[in-house]
Amino acid sequence: MRILITGGKGNLGGRLAARLVERGDEVMLFDVHDQAKEELPAAADCRTVIGDISRRDSLFEAVGGEEFDSVFHLAAILSADAEEDALHAWSVNMEGTRNVLDAAVKFGIGRVVFTSTVASFGSNLPEPVSVDAPQWPESLYGVSKVAGERLGVYYHHRFGLDFRGLRLPAVMAPNGAGGGASAYCSQLYVDAVRHGAYEFYLKPSTGAAVIYIDDAVRALLGIHDAEEGNLRRRVYQVHGVSPSAEEMAAEVLERMPEVRFTYKADPARDAIVQSWPFTLDDAESARDWGWRAELDLAAMTERMLAALTAEG
């Protein structure tokens, strides 16, 4: 297949591109940045177009005449950065998503996979949180993702676009994305290896639904490849594990007892994380396209520490 990945130079985009290339797909990366978050050999030969997803002409110029089969729309401004620059976040997350959907319709791209988030929900929901639970997010990032889900479903009904949304938990990765309230999920490991210490901006008991990047990529491929006839909805969600900050620290300390963890809660970021569901009910993903998380917290910790230690 011929596939476009927006936000393709990000960590998730790069890992996804590598998997697609390995299985024989032709991939083009579209990103505002020219440097990859993580250089992966399998993705090294992907074509890259530098452009701004919020500028319609920039995206249309890249897509026109390419005859893509699918788009993975990963480009977004994450939660903490969105609160700092709401206008920019609105432009990228809202206008950018509309531009992707319009490009898909205009240029005959058959399928759009849209990454949504646990942050699309608000607080005080019964756990585990159903895929159909009310979505009243408490961050602009979450608001933009709810709107993206609804807009994609509208394009499915209005234009017949094969839109597929996937709500992800916080993604843990060796070179995890910054700019989100969930950045601690990756940064605690980075600082543990490189500096021997990490200060959480959360309370020790605060935690969130977390998924390792390898499982996140598997989920994106799974929903993309699912037979249309098996899908009973347009938006799904997946779950990994649900550790608190102190439980994540404990896993590191079992392997690196010399590391020093401290806690200095930032009210804004702690409140954002606490507003998210702790457990996402992913039974419908298991039923309709065979989803199952492979990694628990111990396995995630092993992979993180091994990858970071290998980097030096």
C-alpha positions as CSV (number, residue, x, y, z in Angstrom):
1,M,0.0,0.0,0.0
2,R,1.0,3.7,-0.4
3,I,0.6,5.4,3.0
4,L,1.0,8.9,4.3
5,I,1.9,9.6,7.9
6,T,1.3,13.1,9.2
7,G,3.5,13.9,12.1
8,G,5.8,11.2,10.6
9,K,9.0,12.6,12.2
10,G,7.6,12.0,15.7
11,N,8.5,9.0,17.8
12,L,5.2,7.2,17.1
13,G,5.3,8.2,13.4
14,G,8.8,6.9,13.0
15,R,8.1,3.5,14.7
16,L,4.9,3.1,12.7
17,A,6.8,3.9,9.4
18,A,9.5,1.4,10.2
19,R,6.9,-1.4,10.7
20,L,5.0,-0.4,7.5
21,V,8.3,-0.4,5.4
22,E,9.3,-3.8,6.9
23,R,6.1,-5.3,5.6
24,G,6.5,-3.8,2.2
25,D,4.4,-0.7,2.2
26,E,5.5,2.5,0.5
27,V,5.5,5.4,3.1
28,M,5.7,9.2,2.9
29,L,6.2,11.3,6.0
30,F,4.7,14.7,6.3
31,D,5.9,16.9,9.2
32,V,6.8,20.4,10.1
33,H,10.1,19.2,11.4
34,D,12.9,17.8,9.2
35,Q,14.7,15.9,12.0
36,A,13.2,12.6,13.2
37,K,12.6,12.2,16.9
38,E,14.2,8.8,16.6
39,E,16.3,7.5,13.6
40,L,15.1,4.0,12.7
41,P,16.9,2.2,9.8
42,A,13.8,0.6,8.4
43,A,12.2,4.1,8.0
44,A,15.4,5.8,6.7
45,D,14.3,5.5,3.0
46,C,10.8,7.0,3.5
47,R,10.2,10.1,1.5
48,T,9.7,13.1,3.6
49,V,7.8,16.3,2.8
50,I,8.3,19.3,5.2
51,G,5.0,21.2,5.6
52,D,2.5,22.6,8.0
53,I,-0.6,20.5,8.5
54,S,-2.6,23.6,9.5
55,R,-2.0,25.1,6.0
56,R,-4.3,23.7,3.5
57,D,-2.2,24.5,0.5
58,S,0.9,22.9,2.1
59,L,-0.9,19.6,2.7
60,F,-2.8,19.5,-0.6
61,E,0.5,20.1,-2.6
62,A,2.0,17.1,-0.8
63,V,-0.9,14.8,-1.3
64,G,-2.1,15.8,-4.8
65,G,-1.2,13.2,-7.5
66,E,0.3,10.8,-5.0
67,E,-2.6,8.3,-5.0
68,F,-2.3,7.3,-1.4
69,D,-4.3,4.3,-0.1
70,S,-4.3,5.4,3.5
71,V,-3.4,8.2,5.9
72,F,-2.3,7.8,9.5
73,H,-3.0,11.2,11.0
74,L,-0.7,11.6,14.0
75,A,0.2,15.3,13.9
76,A,-1.0,17.2,16.9
77,I,0.0,19.7,19.6
78,L,-0.1,17.8,22.9
79,S,-1.8,18.7,26.2
80,A,0.7,20.9,28.1
81,D,1.9,22.7,25.0
82,A,-1.7,23.3,23.9
83,E,-2.5,25.0,27.2
84,E,0.5,27.3,26.7
85,D,-0.4,28.3,23.1
86,A,-4.1,27.7,22.5
87,L,-4.2,29.4,19.2
88,H,-1.5,27.3,17.7
89,A,-3.0,24.1,19.1
90,W,-6.4,25.0,17.6
91,S,-4.8,25.6,14.3
92,V,-2.9,22.4,14.2
93,N,-5.3,20.1,15.9
94,M,-8.6,21.4,14.5
95,E,-7.7,23.0,11.1
96,G,-5.1,20.4,10.5
97,T,-7.5,17.5,11.0
98,R,-10.1,19.1,8.8
99,N,-7.4,19.6,6.1
100,V,-6.5,15.9,6.3
101,L,-10.1,14.8,5.9
102,D,-10.7,17.2,3.0
103,A,-7.5,16.0,1.3
104,A,-8.7,12.4,1.7
105,V,-12.0,13.2,0.0
106,K,-10.6,15.4,-2.7
107,F,-7.8,13.1,-3.7
108,G,-9.5,9.8,-3.3
109,I,-7.6,8.5,-0.2
110,G,-9.6,5.5,0.9
111,R,-8.8,5.3,4.6
112,V,-7.9,7.7,7.4
113,V,-6.7,6.5,10.8
114,F,-6.9,9.2,13.4
115,T,-5.1,9.1,16.8
116,S,-7.3,10.2,19.7
117,T,-6.6,10.0,23.4
118,V,-7.5,9.1,26.9
119,A,-7.6,12.9,27.4
120,S,-10.8,13.0,25.4
121,F,-12.6,12.0,28.6
122,G,-13.1,14.1,31.8
123,S,-13.0,13.1,35.4
124,N,-15.4,11.2,37.7
125,L,-16.4,8.5,35.2
126,P,-17.1,4.9,36.3
127,E,-14.1,2.7,35.8
128,P,-13.2,1.0,33.4
129,V,-14.3,3.8,31.1
130,S,-16.6,2.6,28.3
131,V,-15.9,3.5,24.7
132,D,-19.2,5.2,24.7
133,A,-18.7,7.1,28.0
134,P,-19.5,10.9,27.9
135,Q,-16.6,12.9,26.7
136,W,-16.2,16.2,28.6
137,P,-12.4,16.7,28.5
138,E,-10.7,19.2,30.8
139,S,-7.9,20.2,28.5
140,L,-7.9,21.9,25.1
141,Y,-6.0,18.9,23.6
142,G,-8.8,16.6,24.7
143,V,-11.4,19.0,23.3
144,S,-9.7,19.0,19.9
145,K,-9.5,15.3,19.9
146,V,-13.2,14.9,20.6
147,A,-13.9,17.3,17.8
148,G,-11.6,15.3,15.5
149,E,-13.5,12.1,16.3
150,R,-16.8,13.7,15.6
151,L,-15.6,15.4,12.4
152,G,-14.2,12.1,11.1
153,V,-17.4,10.3,11.7
154,Y,-19.3,13.1,9.9
155,Y,-17.0,12.6,6.9
156,H,-17.7,8.9,7.0
157,H,-21.5,9.5,6.8
158,R,-21.4,12.5,4.5
159,F,-18.7,11.4,2.0
160,G,-18.3,7.6,2.6
161,L,-14.7,8.1,3.9
162,D,-13.3,5.0,5.7
163,F,-12.5,6.9,8.9
164,R,-11.1,5.0,11.9
165,G,-10.3,6.6,15.2
166,L,-8.2,5.1,17.9
167,R,-8.0,6.4,21.5
168,L,-4.6,5.8,23.0
169,P,-3.5,5.9,26.6
170,A,-0.3,7.9,27.4
171,V,2.5,6.4,25.2
172,M,5.7,5.4,26.9
173,A,8.8,5.4,24.6
174,P,12.6,5.7,24.9
175,N,12.4,9.0,23.0
176,G,8.9,9.9,24.1
177,A,7.2,13.1,22.9
178,G,7.5,16.1,25.2
179,G,4.8,18.8,25.4
180,G,2.2,16.6,27.0
181,A,1.1,16.2,30.6
182,S,2.0,12.5,30.2
183,A,5.6,13.2,29.3
184,Y,6.7,11.9,32.7
185,C,5.8,8.3,31.5
186,S,9.0,8.4,29.3
187,Q,11.1,11.1,31.0
188,L,11.4,9.4,34.3
189,Y,13.3,6.5,32.6
190,V,15.5,8.9,30.6
191,D,16.5,10.9,33.7
192,A,17.0,7.7,35.8
193,V,19.5,6.4,33.3
194,R,21.2,9.7,32.3
195,H,21.1,11.6,35.6
196,G,20.3,9.0,38.3
197,A,17.4,11.1,39.5
198,Y,14.0,12.4,38.5
199,E,11.5,14.8,40.0
200,F,7.9,14.0,39.2
201,Y,5.6,17.0,38.6
202,L,2.8,14.7,40.0
203,K,1.7,13.6,43.4
204,P,3.0,10.0,44.1
205,S,-0.5,8.6,43.9
206,T,-1.3,10.3,40.6
207,G,-1.3,8.0,37.6
208,A,-2.8,7.3,34.2
209,A,-3.5,4.7,31.6
210,V,-0.2,3.9,29.8
211,I,0.8,1.9,26.8
212,Y,4.2,1.1,25.5
213,I,5.0,2.4,22.0
214,D,5.4,-1.1,20.5
215,D,1.9,-1.9,21.6
216,A,0.6,1.4,20.3
217,V,2.1,0.7,16.9
218,R,0.5,-2.8,16.9
219,A,-2.9,-1.2,17.7
220,L,-2.6,1.3,14.9
221,L,-1.8,-1.4,12.4
222,G,-4.5,-3.6,13.8
223,I,-7.3,-1.0,13.4
224,H,-5.9,0.0,10.0
225,D,-5.8,-3.6,8.7
226,A,-9.2,-4.7,10.1
227,E,-11.8,-5.9,7.6
228,E,-14.4,-3.2,7.2
229,G,-17.2,-5.7,7.7
230,N,-15.9,-6.5,11.1
231,L,-16.0,-3.0,12.4
232,R,-19.1,-2.1,14.3
233,R,-18.1,1.5,15.1
234,R,-15.8,4.2,13.8
235,V,-13.9,5.0,17.0
236,Y,-12.2,2.4,19.3
237,Q,-9.9,2.6,22.3
238,V,-7.1,0.4,23.7
239,H,-5.6,0.0,27.1
240,G,-2.2,-1.0,28.5
241,V,-1.6,-0.7,32.2
242,S,-2.6,1.8,34.9
243,P,0.4,2.6,37.2
244,S,0.7,5.5,39.6
245,A,3.8,7.6,39.6
246,E,5.2,5.9,42.6
247,E,4.5,2.4,41.1
248,M,6.5,3.4,38.0
249,A,9.3,4.6,40.2
250,A,9.3,1.3,42.2
251,E,9.8,-0.7,39.0
252,V,12.9,1.3,38.2
253,L,14.2,1.1,41.7
254,E,14.0,-2.7,41.6
255,R,16.5,-2.6,38.8
256,M,18.4,0.6,39.7
257,P,18.2,1.1,43.5
258,E,20.6,4.0,43.4
259,V,18.2,6.3,41.5
260,R,16.6,9.1,43.5
261,F,12.9,10.0,42.8
262,T,11.3,13.0,44.3
263,Y,7.8,14.6,43.9
264,K,6.9,18.3,43.4
265,A,3.4,18.4,42.1
266,D,2.6,21.0,39.5
267,P,-1.1,21.8,40.1
268,A,-1.9,22.3,36.4
269,R,-0.3,19.2,35.0
270,D,-1.3,17.0,38.0
271,A,-4.9,18.2,37.5
272,I,-4.8,17.3,33.8
273,V,-3.5,13.8,34.5
274,Q,-5.9,13.2,37.3
275,S,-8.8,14.2,35.0
276,W,-8.1,11.2,32.7
277,P,-9.6,7.8,33.1
278,F,-7.4,5.2,34.9
279,T,-8.6,2.2,32.8
280,L,-10.0,2.2,29.3
281,D,-12.4,-0.6,28.4
282,D,-11.0,-2.1,25.2
283,A,-13.3,-5.1,24.9
284,E,-14.8,-3.9,21.6
285,S,-11.3,-3.6,20.1
286,A,-10.6,-7.2,21.2
287,R,-13.9,-8.4,19.7
288,D,-13.8,-6.5,16.4
289,W,-10.2,-6.6,15.4
290,G,-8.3,-8.9,17.8
291,W,-6.6,-6.3,20.0
292,R,-4.6,-7.4,23.0
293,A,-1.9,-5.6,24.9
294,E,1.3,-7.6,25.1
295,L,3.4,-5.7,27.7
296,D,2.8,-5.1,31.4
297,L,4.6,-2.5,33.5
298,A,7.6,-4.8,34.3
299,A,8.1,-5.6,30.6
300,M,7.8,-1.9,29.6
301,T,10.4,-1.0,32.2
302,E,12.8,-3.6,31.0
303,R,12.5,-2.4,27.4
304,M,12.8,1.2,28.3
305,L,15.9,0.7,30.4
306,A,17.5,-1.6,27.9
307,A,17.0,0.8,25.0
308,L,18.2,3.8,27.0
309,T,21.3,2.0,28.3
310,A,22.1,0.9,24.8
311,E,22.0,4.5,23.6
312,G,24.6,5.4,26.2
